Amino acid sequence: MATGTVSGKEKDERGCLLELTWRGKEPIDLPSGEQRRFLEDGDEIIMKGFCEREGFRRIGLGECRGRIVPA
């Protein structure tokens, strides 16, 4: 997911994969040793999150999973 804007001015402030790889021009290294620029067929994406603040109840957003499949 992306907002359409770069998350921050500095390289370590980039958020989504498209930002992290600077539109595919700067690949990232995965723990497996692979390099990636974009998502690939077979990749599974898991998004989950929550919000919390002192004095308020924590709100969970649950989990959303999806797999990239060839068209």
C-alpha positions in Angstrom: 0.0 0.0 0.0 1.2 3.5 -0.7 -0.2 7.0 -0.2 1.1 8.4 -3.4 3.7 10.5 -1.7 7.2 9.6 -0.3 6.9 9.0 3.4 9.9 11.1 4.4 12.9 13.0 3.0 15.6 10.6 4.2 16.2 7.1 2.8 15.4 5.5 6.2 12.0 7.2 6.2 10.7 5.4 3.1 7.6 3.3 3.8 6.2 1.1 1.1 8.2 -1.3 -1.2 7.9 1.1 -4.1 9.6 3.8 -2.0 12.1 1.5 -0.4 13.4 0.5 -3.9 13.0 4.0 -5.3 10.6 2.8 -8.0 12.7 -0.3 -8.7 16.0 1.5 -9.2 17.5 0.5 -5.8 16.8 -3.2 -5.0 16.6 -4.2 -1.3 18.2 -7.3 0.2 15.9 -9.9 1.8 17.0 -12.1 4.7 17.1 -15.1 2.2 19.8 -13.3 0.2 17.5 -12.5 -2.6 17.3 -8.9 -4.0 13.9 -7.5 -4.8 12.6 -4.4 -6.6 8.9 -5.3 -6.8 6.5 -8.0 -5.6 6.6 -11.2 -7.6 4.2 -14.0 -8.4 3.8 -16.3 -5.4 4.6 -13.6 -2.8 2.3 -13.4 0.2 1.5 -10.1 1.7 0.4 -9.8 5.3 -0.8 -6.5 6.7 -1.8 -6.1 10.3 -1.8 -3.2 12.7 -3.2 -1.4 15.7 -3.5 2.0 17.3 -3.0 2.7 20.9 -2.5 5.7 23.1 -2.2 6.0 26.9 -5.6 6.4 28.5 -7.4 4.9 25.5 -8.3 1.4 24.5 -6.1 -0.3 21.9 -7.8 -0.8 18.6 -6.7 -3.7 16.4 -7.2 -3.7 12.6 -7.0 -7.5 12.3 -5.0 -9.2 9.6 -5.3 -9.1 5.9 -3.5 -11.6 3.7 -3.1 -11.8 0.0 -1.0 -13.7 -2.5 0.3 -12.4 -5.9 -0.8 -14.7 -8.6 0.0 -14.6 -12.4 -2.7 -13.0 -14.5 
